Amino acid sequence: MCLAVPGKVLSLQERDGTLMSVVDFGGVRKDVCLQYIPDAAIGDYVVVHVGFAIQRLDEESALRTLAEFEHLGVLKEEFGDGFALAAKQAGLADPSTADPARPQTDTEVTP
């Protein structure tokens, strides 16, 4: 699933002619493109979809949404380890915790 998630703008910088930011999503920080909101400022809350800030959001709404996403486990799903999530959904062991000393069988795939 890919959601639009609110986050707080922590920094602004231009990279190769593109306005970029580090955005905090309730403790998870990601690089985000701000080209669609060029007047965004540090401290603003923005809604981010697939790495692009697409609109501003007031702080109260942003924090309420982040809290609800956290409660529902959406933030872990959106920002967590994709391999671990896929393994869990398939009923398999988390590949990041596999024992490297254990030999694999012909049916196992090396991560």
N, CA, C and O of each residue as an XYZ file, in Angstrom:
444
protein
N       0.853     -1.159      0.000
C       0.000      0.000      0.000
C       0.906      1.230      0.000
O       1.995      1.209      0.573
N       0.466      2.255     -0.620
C       1.229      3.494     -0.652
C       0.284      4.627     -0.296
O      -0.644      4.932     -1.045
N       0.526      5.248      0.851
C      -0.346      6.303      1.343
C       0.299      7.663      1.211
O       1.507      7.771      1.001
N      -0.495      8.683      1.332
C       0.024     10.029      1.525
C       0.104     10.225      3.031
O      -0.892     10.071      3.738
N       1.298     10.566      3.523
C       1.556     10.620      4.956
C       2.007     12.032      5.326
O       2.843     12.617      4.637
N       1.451     12.589      6.426
C       1.894     13.912      6.848
C       3.239     13.846      7.562
O       3.539     12.885      8.269
N       4.039     14.887      7.361
C       5.323     14.972      8.039
C       5.743     16.412      8.209
O       5.191     17.314      7.580
N       6.734     16.621      9.073
C       7.223     17.960      9.389
C       8.521     18.237      8.648
O       9.457     17.438      8.700
N       8.575     19.367      7.961
C       9.766     19.777      7.224
C      10.855     20.166      8.228
O      10.663     21.055      9.058
N      12.003     19.483      8.135
C      13.109     19.748      9.048
C      14.223     20.579      8.426
O      14.921     21.311      9.127
N      14.387     20.469      7.122
C      15.466     21.203      6.455
C      15.064     21.476      5.017
O      14.174     20.827      4.467
N      15.737     22.448      4.420
C      15.519     22.793      3.015
C      16.876     22.862      2.336
O      17.823     23.423      2.886
N      16.970     22.295      1.152
C      18.182     22.417      0.356
C      17.841     22.210     -1.111
O      16.861     21.555     -1.466
N      18.690     22.795     -1.948
C      18.516     22.603     -3.382
C      19.548     21.584     -3.842
O      20.734     21.701     -3.535
N      19.087     20.592     -4.574
C      19.977     19.568     -5.124
C      19.742     19.477     -6.616
O      18.650     19.126     -7.062
N      20.760     19.791     -7.378
C      20.668     19.732     -8.844
C      19.458     20.500     -9.364
O      18.773     20.046    -10.280
N      19.198     21.667     -8.774
C      18.098     22.507     -9.231
C      16.730     22.085     -8.718
O      15.715     22.620     -9.163
N      16.684     21.134     -7.788
C      15.419     20.643     -7.249
C      15.348     20.956     -5.759
O      16.292     20.668     -5.024
N      14.241     21.541     -5.305
C      14.055     21.845     -3.893
C      13.746     20.552     -3.139
O      12.760     19.873     -3.425
N      14.604     20.223     -2.171
C      14.462     18.998     -1.399
C      14.401     19.328      0.086
O      14.749     20.431      0.507
N      13.950     18.347      0.876
C      13.834     18.521      2.309
C      14.015     17.179      3.002
O      13.789     16.120      2.416
N      14.425     17.248      4.254
C      14.310     16.085      5.127
C      13.014     16.310      5.890
O      12.817     17.361      6.501
N      12.130     15.312      5.852
C      10.823     15.407      6.502
C      10.729     14.313      7.558
O      11.118     13.169      7.324
N      10.202     14.687      8.731
C      10.036     13.754      9.847
C       8.597     13.248      9.882
O       7.648     14.028      9.960
N       8.459     11.920      9.824
C       7.149     11.264      9.872
C       7.034     10.531     11.201
O       7.098      9.302     11.233
N       6.868     11.252     12.277
C       6.724     10.612     13.573
C       7.945      9.810     13.988
O       7.810      8.740     14.582
N       9.130     10.310     13.685
C      10.363      9.627     14.063
C      11.126      9.028     12.903
O      12.323      8.764     13.024
N      10.472      8.810     11.796
C      11.133      8.315     10.585
C      11.424      9.514      9.698
O      10.525     10.294      9.385
N      12.684      9.660      9.293
C      13.069     10.798      8.457
C      13.392     10.334      7.048
O      14.107      9.353      6.844
N      12.848     11.062      6.079
C      13.041     10.718      4.671
C      13.323     11.975      3.864
O      12.890     13.071      4.220
N      14.063     11.795      2.757
C      14.238     12.878      1.791
C      12.955     13.021      0.992
O      12.361     12.028      0.573
N      12.529     14.267      0.783
C      11.271     14.550      0.094
C      11.496     15.696     -0.892
O      12.203     16.658     -0.589
N      10.902     15.586     -2.051
C      10.933     16.647     -3.050
C       9.844     17.673     -2.725
O       8.690     17.312     -2.493
N      10.226     18.961     -2.711
C       9.283     20.041     -2.404
C       8.931     20.884     -3.626
O       8.392     21.980     -3.476
N       9.219     20.404     -4.813
C       8.980     21.203     -6.032
C       7.522     21.642     -6.172
O       7.261     22.718     -6.710
N       6.568     20.838     -5.702
C       5.157     21.211     -5.827
C       4.738     22.241     -4.783
O       3.684     22.864     -4.913
N       5.570     22.426     -3.733
C       5.291     23.407     -2.685
C       6.566     24.212     -2.454
O       7.193     24.087     -1.402
N       6.957     25.035     -3.424
C       8.251     25.711     -3.354
C       8.380     26.732     -2.222
O       9.494     27.113     -1.866
N       7.255     27.180     -1.651
C       7.338     28.145     -0.556
C       7.222     27.481      0.812
O       7.007     28.169      1.810
N       7.361     26.149      0.878
C       7.338     25.445      2.156
C       8.495     25.931      3.018
O       9.566     26.262      2.509
N       8.270     25.971      4.327
C       9.280     26.461      5.256
C       9.571     25.403      6.310
O       8.759     24.511      6.556
N      10.738     25.517      6.925
C      11.077     24.612      8.022
C      10.011     24.754      9.101
O       9.647     25.867      9.481
N       9.520     23.633      9.587
C       8.462     23.621     10.596
C       7.073     23.404     10.026
O       6.150     23.061     10.765
N       6.906     23.598      8.714
C       5.611     23.337      8.074
C       5.329     21.834      8.076
O       6.249     21.015      8.077
N       4.058     21.495      8.075
C       3.649     20.108      7.882
C       3.157     19.960      6.456
O       2.387     20.783      5.963
N       3.606     18.910      5.804
C       3.221     18.642      4.424
C       2.735     17.201      4.312
O       3.110     16.336      5.103
N       1.899     16.970      3.320
C       1.434     15.615      3.010
C       2.327     15.101      1.893
O       2.490     15.759      0.865
N       2.909     13.913      2.101
C       3.880     13.367      1.165
C       3.351     12.070      0.561
O       2.869     11.181      1.263
N       3.456     11.994     -0.757
C       3.067     10.781     -1.480
C       4.206     10.419     -2.424
O       4.644     11.251     -3.219
N       4.679      9.197     -2.340
C       5.786      8.659     -3.140
C       6.964      9.636     -3.258
O       7.519      9.834     -4.339
N       7.330     10.240     -2.124
C       8.511     11.082     -2.092
C       8.304     12.532     -2.486
O       9.267     13.299     -2.527
N       7.057     12.931     -2.780
C       6.759     14.306     -3.180
C       5.776     14.924     -2.184
O       4.740     14.331     -1.882
N       6.101     16.112     -1.676
C       5.146     16.862     -0.863
C       4.079     17.394     -1.812
O       4.394     18.069     -2.792
N       2.815     17.089     -1.520
C       1.745     17.467     -2.441
C       0.804     18.531     -1.890
O       0.033     19.125     -2.644
N       0.861     18.781     -0.568
C       0.065     19.862      0.000
C       0.511     20.136      1.423
O       1.161     19.303      2.054
N       0.152     21.320      1.927
C       0.396     21.677      3.322
C      -0.731     21.134      4.178
O      -1.828     20.854      3.693
N      -0.435     20.989      5.468
C      -1.434     20.514      6.423
C      -1.169     21.227      7.741
O      -0.014     21.458      8.101
N      -2.235     21.580      8.468
C      -2.025     22.217      9.761
C      -1.479     21.192     10.763
O      -1.699     19.989     10.623
N      -0.771     21.690     11.767
C      -0.090     20.808     12.734
C      -1.051     19.870     13.453
O      -0.749     18.688     13.612
N      -2.196     20.372     13.887
C      -3.150     19.537     14.623
C      -3.614     18.344     13.772
O      -3.636     17.209     14.246
N      -3.977     18.608     12.535
C      -4.430     17.538     11.642
C      -3.296     16.550     11.359
O      -3.515     15.339     11.328
N      -2.086     17.073     11.153
C      -0.940     16.212     10.867
C      -0.654     15.277     12.041
O      -0.474     14.074     11.851
N      -0.612     15.831     13.252
C      -0.311     15.008     14.433
C      -1.412     13.999     14.709
O      -1.131     12.868     15.104
N      -2.661     14.397     14.505
C      -3.782     13.484     14.705
C      -3.709     12.326     13.701
O      -3.936     11.171     14.059
N      -3.391     12.646     12.445
C      -3.278     11.613     11.410
C      -2.112     10.685     11.696
O      -2.254      9.468     11.575
N      -0.955     11.232     12.075
C       0.199     10.397     12.401
C      -0.105      9.466     13.569
O       0.286      8.298     13.550
N      -0.801      9.976     14.588
C      -1.158      9.149     15.740
C      -2.089      8.009     15.322
O      -1.930      6.876     15.776
N      -3.040      8.307     14.475
C      -3.962      7.266     14.001
C      -3.231      6.240     13.140
O      -3.460      5.039     13.283
N      -2.362      6.696     12.256
C      -1.566      5.777     11.432
C      -0.710      4.876     12.312
O      -0.595      3.678     12.055
N      -0.103      5.458     13.359
C       0.725      4.666     14.280
C      -0.132      3.622     14.984
O       0.264      2.461     15.096
N      -1.302      4.031     15.457
C      -2.223      3.118     16.137
C      -2.623      1.950     15.231
O      -2.732      0.812     15.687
N      -2.838      2.235     13.968
C      -3.256      1.199     13.013
C      -2.085      0.380     12.461
O      -2.295     -0.604     11.751
N      -0.859      0.782     12.786
C       0.311      0.075     12.272
C       0.692      0.467     10.854
O       1.526     -0.185     10.226
N       0.085      1.524     10.355
C       0.313      1.943      8.974
C       1.734      2.471      8.775
O       2.337      2.246      7.725
N       2.273      3.172      9.780
C       3.620      3.722      9.629
C       4.658      2.610      9.501
O       5.587      2.715      8.700
N       4.502      1.548     10.283
C       5.425      0.417     10.163
C       5.305     -0.222      8.789
O       6.303     -0.612      8.184
N       4.075     -0.325      8.303
C       3.857     -0.913      6.974
C       4.444     -0.027      5.885
O       5.050     -0.520      4.934
N       4.263      1.268      6.025
C       4.717      2.211      4.991
C       6.229      2.409      5.015
O       6.860      2.497      3.962
N       6.819      2.482      6.225
C       8.233      2.811      6.343
C       9.096      1.673      6.862
O      10.316      1.816      6.946
N       8.494      0.558      7.209
C       9.254     -0.546      7.774
C      10.038     -1.319      6.724
O      10.072     -0.946      5.551
N      10.657     -2.388      7.160
C      11.454     -3.253      6.298
C      10.520     -4.028      5.370
O       9.758     -4.881      5.825
N      10.578     -3.736      4.090
C       9.696     -4.374      3.110
C       9.883     -5.880      3.023
O       8.914     -6.614      2.833
N      11.129     -6.353      3.160
C      11.378     -7.795      3.106
C      10.763     -8.500      4.305
O      10.162     -9.565      4.161
N      10.910     -7.909      5.493
C      10.341     -8.505      6.696
C       8.816     -8.543      6.609
O       8.193     -9.536      6.985
N       8.217     -7.457      6.110
C       6.762     -7.399      5.971
C       6.267     -8.445      4.978
O       5.285     -9.138      5.244
N       6.940     -8.562      3.837
C       6.541     -9.547      2.832
C       6.659    -10.965      3.380
O       5.791    -11.802      3.134
N       7.727    -11.232      4.118
C       7.911    -12.557      4.712
C       6.793    -12.848      5.703
O       6.232    -13.944      5.708
N       6.468    -11.869      6.540
C       5.396    -12.049      7.528
C       4.069    -12.333      6.841
O       3.338    -13.236      7.247
N       3.754    -11.560      5.794
C       2.495    -11.752      5.080
C       2.436    -13.117      4.395
O       1.357    -13.682      4.218
N       3.607    -13.647      4.009
C       3.669    -14.957      3.361
C       3.771    -16.092      4.372
O       3.784    -17.263      3.991
N       3.844    -15.752      5.664
C       3.955    -16.778      6.691
C       5.352    -17.370      6.795
O       5.516    -18.495      7.269
N       6.364    -16.620      6.354
C       7.747    -17.090      6.375
C       8.538    -16.358      7.454
O       8.089    -15.345      7.990
N       9.716    -16.884      7.761
C      10.589    -16.250      8.733
C      11.135    -14.946      8.167
O      11.292    -14.803      6.955
N      11.419    -14.007      9.043
C      12.011    -12.725      8.659
C      13.400    -12.990      8.094
O      14.253    -13.515      8.811
N      13.659    -12.646      6.830
C      14.952    -12.946      6.222
C      16.114    -12.206      6.878
O      17.256    -12.656      6.785
N      15.849    -11.091      7.531
C      16.927    -10.341      8.168
C      17.401    -10.991      9.455
O      18.459    -10.637      9.975
N      16.626    -11.944      9.978
C      17.026    -12.638     11.200
C      17.444    -14.077     10.920
O      17.647    -14.857     11.849
N      17.573    -14.428      9.646
C      17.969    -15.798      9.292
C      19.370    -16.082      9.805
O      20.211    -15.184      9.858
N      19.623    -17.326     10.183
C      20.922    -17.759     10.695
C      21.863    -17.982      9.519
O      21.660    -18.921      8.751
N      22.907    -17.130      9.353
C      23.803    -17.279      8.200
C      24.621    -18.564      8.249
O      25.145    -18.998      7.222
N      24.740    -19.181      9.427
C      25.517    -20.412      9.548
C      24.711    -21.639      9.117
O      25.274    -22.706      8.874
N      23.368    -21.476      9.024
C      22.521    -22.617      8.662
C      22.537    -22.801      7.158
O      22.240    -21.862      6.419
N      22.880    -24.002      6.687
C      22.857    -24.227      5.238
C      21.429    -24.164      4.702
O      20.486    -24.582      5.372
N      21.282    -23.640      3.494
C      19.978    -23.537      2.866
C      19.692    -24.764      2.030
O      20.602    -25.410      1.510
N      18.406    -25.077      1.908
C      18.001    -26.206      1.081
C      17.811    -25.713     -0.346
O      17.905    -24.513     -0.604
N      17.544    -26.630     -1.279
C      17.340    -26.256     -2.672
C      16.139    -25.358     -2.875
O      16.086    -24.624     -3.862
N      15.159    -25.393     -1.958
C      13.940    -24.594     -2.133
C      14.069    -23.207     -1.534
O      13.201    -22.364     -1.758
N      15.128    -22.944     -0.779
C      15.294    -21.642     -0.160
C      16.049    -20.691     -1.111
O      16.881    -21.105     -1.919
N      15.723    -19.434     -0.975
C      16.381    -18.424     -1.795
C      17.264    -17.585     -0.888
O      16.827    -17.157      0.180
N      18.470    -17.353     -1.291
C      19.386    -16.525     -0.522
C      19.001    -15.070     -0.686
O      18.886    -14.588     -1.813
N      18.793    -14.338      0.447
C      18.417    -12.927      0.329
C      19.551    -12.084     -0.221
O      19.399    -10.873     -0.382
